[in-house]
Amino acid sequence: MDTLFSLAHGFTVATQPVNLLVAFIGCFVGTVIGALPGIGPVNGIAILIPLAFSLDLSPVSALILLTSVYYGSMFGGRIASILLNIPGDSSAVVTCIDGFPMAKKGLAADALAISAISSFAGGTLATIGLTVLAPTLAMAAIHFGPREYFALYVMAIVIVGGIATGNPAKTLVAGLLGLAIGTVGIDPATGIPRFTFGAYELYEGIDFVIVAIGLFAISEFLVYIEQRRSGPVEQVPVGRRSTALRRLTYPATSLRAGLLGFVIGVLPGAGATLASFMGYALEKRVSDKDGTFGKGDPRGVAAPEAADNAAAGGSLVPMLTLGVPGSGTTAIMLGMLVTLNVQPGPLLFQQQPEIVWGLVAALYVSNVILLVLNIPLVGLFAKLLTVPPHYLMPGVVTVSFLGVYSVNQNSFDLLMMVGFGVFGYLLRKLGIPLVPVVLGIILGTPMEQSLRRAMAASGGDVWTLLESPLALALHAVTACMILVAIVREARRRHGEAAAARGA
């Protein structure tokens, strides 16, 4: 009952005219930021922090502005993924798998609507979890140490086999390529450069934005050139929304992926990217009975969108209750709060409840604003596909170059992007999926860091990875998943052999 009273008080704060205005501005700006490749929520929030100070906003209004930008960028990241096969940020990579094939079938408007509705469902589910379970979940997250995180990342890498369609061996090769690319840069333990070949630009590693835009956007442009040489390229049909909105909701999918995404988001450092991959993999295992995932299945759009938006809300739990950022975005928000003399932590709920509950109530409001803002714009976004390919594709390449150059203002990054574009084109020709490469790059660094910390704490004893009950449970789940995959593959081959004998 106390929670309901506190939430009611929070709505009185969130519905003040100035807070409603900053929430709307944050949602709109965040949607635009999310749709632009290379910027992402972290950079978007960092850009807007000076604005929050210059407007002399109160701590709760400033926090509402930045969290609205955060939620809006998670919504907006799907737009380029679905329409152009260019992920706006790392968590939008998975949406490309089924979103872009839907757009190529003339279902771009449907895909955008599904994404908006699922994002709303995931964000609302996370806000409910933040309202009811925040302190409990935050205390549970404390028990995750290096051993547990390593086990979690191992499980995520194994799940790669469940994400991509086609040859499991090629999927494994793609994941290992991603892990190898992730090792480029300064060794975090010894400070020795690895695989930099004397190039100082590689000392900090290879930025995800460069890899993602190169692998997806530039390789897509190269495929277009190849198709153009063999004849005129057929324009992607746009189409209008083919079904009513109520038929574009996938409640079971959104619930499963949203719950998983929220739990992953609560874990500091796990992030929305891991949540979107695991949400997609879970839904594929549960629902892909006919092998339609990866070919434009609407559930393949709903699952990652619900998961990554739920993870965005979940990442606020450790920030507010423990003062520990759950992601890079919340780390920036945490720094801003400290600058405003607000100290997140266990006492924040008692000492400054208007900030906490005003933010929670504003998250409900922001989700509604984003849904109302995005659904009417679905048709407008889809109209982008009416641009003839010989105009659209050069525009995509131009935006890609601008997005990559905006990160570090370094021409070397542009060369790297083109190189990864050629690399992605070759992988496509060989039938090797691109998404596992990206996942390997994203998870490689935190996985290595967790392993090194666990080994350093145990004096090099490898058995320490199995001494934690929680880590052991995660490894057991991973082993079961591998076993199930082996059994399924054996049954499939047995069935094919029996069919061949019968023929």
KADA-V854286 format. One record per run of one state. SS is the DSSP state (h for helix, s for strand, l for the rest). FROM is the first residue (numbers start at 0). TO is the last residue. If there is no record, write none. Layout:
SS:FROM:TO, SS:FROM:TO
This chain:
l:0:0, h:1:13, l:14:15, h:16:34, l:35:38, h:39:53, l:54:57, h:58:83, l:84:88, h:89:91, l:92:93, h:94:103, l:104:106, h:107:140, l:141:144, h:145:162, l:163:166, h:167:181, l:182:183, s:184:185, l:186:191, s:192:193, l:194:198, h:199:201, l:202:206, h:207:228, l:229:243, h:244:247, l:248:249, h:250:265, l:266:269, h:270:286, l:287:297, h:298:321, l:322:326, h:327:338, l:339:346, h:347:350, l:351:351, h:352:374, l:375:376, h:377:385, l:386:387, h:388:407, l:408:409, h:410:429, l:430:433, h:434:456, l:457:460, h:461:465, l:466:467, h:468:501, l:502:502
